């Protein structure tokens, strides 16, 4: 891993390069995705099948081969080893319990004129969830995407996930059964996003698409936004650890590995004012890496996008964290509550030495679908509220109409919208 020091002359440029998310290949990816989306819109099922066979090497020759029957999902759950099923169901229970606390509710109140104001909350009719399935299987993503939709009351949940070479993971199938997914298609990439956004002869058109994926999925979600809603455009996963030196260096090394093993583009950074601790973490990384089953991926990620940064004090560490706006932030310090109020931007915060980010990935309760690439500056974790709509309601009283008619009329006159003014003032006429 590279070693940086905030006091060095070149640190500003090195740090800027470390947190840069621009990809020179993005233009080519966007152009390819635009072509795929257009093809799916024109040819529907046939295009989806063609791309799935060519890109995922799936042997299916029709959409019926790409849809998983509900009975198969249920069978996977029923035949899963007991300890595996328990883990999935225990995680699901915690996710649902936390999601229940997020539900938006109807609200109404009256102002001083007796006019009623408020909102009514309605679930989306149909949501599409994308579960990654290329380099690894992610049953946890199935639970994290589908269960909040269920808690929100979404009418129909449509799931897509690639199955390279036609191979399906029983954990993913079982998770879909636990989450009560309505329909499950083994399609991925930009073609899956396009199918969900525009509908095909077989895949229903949805109202919103959620869930992380590769660069092609991210580009497709960006391009279909407006036609459908999306929760975010996900980039490579990332962790930032702020450490005061009071923790176990091996724990820190393992937490860096946990992030880096996702793929070679994953970001894993640790910042500390304790140089002896940084040296101990560096030594732990070297010592423990060979024992990791995904060592090659971890090594590539840490070499390309990892860093150990020596800072002046924890105040500077927090300032750097707020610049990074990390997806996952670990406060590996003796008293994390002291720092919490200073953190302005993060997708999720993991407090103290006994709270690794891995807990959040699987079973803590809050969602693991989080903003990446500094988007935590303006966005939040996936939640029940992403599957609900707030509809404003206004019910004017006689006195309220009389009061607002003059205000609205004057503002409409100022904007040159005279029909607006006349419409408003007509309600202020007590004779009507």
Buried (B, 14 or more C-beta within 10 A) or exposed (E): BBEBBBEEEEBEEBBEEBBEEEEEEEEEBBEBBBEBBEBBBEBBBBBBBBBBBEBBEBEBEEBEBBBBEBEBBBBBBEEBEEEBBEBBBEBBBBBBEBBEEBBBEEEEEEBEBEBBBBBBBBBBEBBBBBBBBBEEBBBBBBBBBBBBBBBBBBEBBBBBBBBBEBEBBBBBBBBBBBBEBBBBBBBBBBBBBBBBBBBBEBBBBBBBBBBBBBBBBBBBBBBBBEBBBBBBBBBBBBBBBBBBBEBBBBBBBBBBBBBBBBBBBBBBBBBBBBBEBBBBBBEBBEEBBEEBEBBEBBBBBBEEBBBBBBBEEBEBBBBBBBBBBBBBBBBBBEEBEEBEEEBEBBBBBBBBBEBBBBBBBBBBBBBBBBBBBBBBEEBBBBBBBBBBBEEEEEEBBEBBBBBBBEEBBEEBBEEEEEEBBEBBBEBBEEEE
